[in-house]
Amino acid sequence: MSEEWSRWYRGRLVVGPFTPFEPGELAVLEQETGAPLPASYRSFLEAAGGASLSYTVRLPACEAEPLQSFDELHRLGRDGSGEYGHGTLLGEYRRCKEWRLGDDVRPSGLLPIARNGGGDTLFLDLDPAACGRLHAFVHGIAWPGRLRQGVLTEVSDDFDSYLDDLFVTREAAEDVWADVAGSEVDDPWRLTVEAWLDREVAGWRADPWAAAL
């Protein structure tokens, strides 16, 4: 496993750990799903298939909660125990066959590629006619002001378009900065976070929470 902990891909920061891209594992996944991975997503796995992509995307179909994050990336191949377990693409694909996304909707032909801490899931459409579109399922929560029913909605035309649509909210920027603000000014991860925020959040250094750089 690589000791590298971050990479840039199409201008987005991907956090590791990173595992080598194994063509044999890709063949196993494609054989079981019965479809090749779309080119844009395969390119991402080859270059930067890490563990986390901490960004937000807007889902207009989720009117009560349109801003969603799918920051936990699933990995190609086996887990640390040598199994297709939790967080692996093949393991998540096998498990999702039993899911229900609403009363009668099953994720047929959809490959789970990421989730968030609430179990909301980002899917890649493997139907050749769909050209690699991305969909998301967001769970409903019976709380005032929250999404009351689960929603399955289209997100982007393909994985590259999804990356282009991502952004960082100021609230997320403040949370990440709070974790590194006390470290040494030349700490490698702090420098990476500063570069990330410089790209993504205009004028963040003037915000009160970032004033003591």
Residue pairs with C-beta under 8 A, 6 or more apart in sequence:
1 17
1 18
1 19
2 16
2 17
2 18
2 19
2 20
3 17
4 16
4 17
4 18
5 15
5 16
5 17
5 189
6 13
6 14
6 15
6 16
6 50
6 189
6 192
7 13
7 14
7 16
7 18
7 47
7 48
7 50
8 14
8 48
9 44
9 47
9 48
9 163
10 160
10 163
10 164
11 163
11 199
12 53
12 55
12 163
12 166
13 53
13 54
13 192
13 196
14 48
14 50
14 52
14 53
14 73
15 50
15 51
15 52
15 53
15 54
16 50
16 51
17 50
17 51
18 48
18 49
18 50
18 51
19 49
19 75
19 76
19 77
21 45
21 46
21 49
21 76
22 76
22 77
25 76
25 77
25 78
25 90
26 37
26 42
26 45
26 76
28 90
29 37
29 76
29 89
29 90
29 93
30 36
30 37
32 90
32 93
32 94
33 93
33 111
33 126
34 126
35 109
35 126
35 127
35 128
36 42
37 45
37 124
37 126
38 124
38 126
38 131
38 132
38 158
38 159
39 132
40 132
40 158
40 159
40 160
41 113
41 124
41 132
41 158
41 159
44 159
44 163
45 76
49 73
49 75
49 76
50 73
51 72
51 73
51 75
52 71
52 72
52 73
53 70
53 71
53 73
53 114
53 166
54 69
54 71
54 168
54 172
54 176
55 69
55 71
55 166
55 167
55 168
55 200
56 67
56 68
56 69
56 166
56 167
56 168
56 169
56 172
57 67
57 68
57 69
57 70
57 136
57 155
57 156
57 162
57 165
57 166
57 167
58 66
58 67
58 68
58 165
59 66
59 67
59 68
59 136
59 138
59 151
59 153
59 155
60 66
61 151
61 153
61 154
62 68
62 138
62 147
62 151
62 153
63 147
64 145
64 146
64 147
64 148
65 138
65 146
65 147
67 169
68 116
68 120
68 136
68 138
69 116
69 172
70 114
70 115
70 116
70 120
70 121
70 122
70 136
71 114
71 116
72 87
72 114
72 115
72 116
72 117
73 113
73 114
74 87
74 88
74 89
74 92
74 112
74 113
74 114
74 115
75 87
75 88
75 89
76 88
76 89
77 88
78 84
78 85
78 88
79 85
79 86
79 87
79 88
79 91
83 91
84 90
84 91
84 94
85 91
86 92
89 111
89 112
89 113
92 111
92 112
93 111
93 112
96 107
96 110
96 112
96 121
97 106
97 107
99 106
99 107
100 106
101 107
101 137
101 150
101 152
102 149
102 150
102 152
105 152
107 123
107 137
109 125
109 126
109 127
110 123
110 124
110 125
110 126
110 135
111 123
111 124
111 126
112 121
112 122
112 123
113 122
113 123
113 124
114 121
114 122
115 121
115 122
118 139
119 139
120 136
120 137
120 138
120 139
121 136
121 137
122 134
122 135
122 136
122 155
123 134
123 135
123 136
123 137
124 132
124 133
124 134
124 159
125 132
125 133
125 134
125 135
131 157
131 158
132 157
132 158
132 159
133 154
133 155
133 156
133 157
133 158
134 154
134 155
134 156
134 157
134 158
134 159
134 161
134 162
135 152
135 153
135 154
135 155
136 152
136 153
136 155
137 150
137 151
137 152
138 147
138 150
138 151
138 153
139 147
139 150
140 146
140 147
140 148
140 149
140 150
140 151
141 147
141 148
142 148
155 162
155 165
156 162
156 164
156 165
167 200
168 196
168 197
168 200
168 201
170 201
170 204
170 207
173 197
173 200
173 201
173 204
174 207
174 209
174 210
176 193
176 196
176 197
177 193
177 197
177 204
177 209
177 210
178 209
180 187
180 189
180 190
180 193
181 210
181 212
183 189
183 190
184 190
185 213
197 204
197 205
197 210
198 204
204 210
205 213
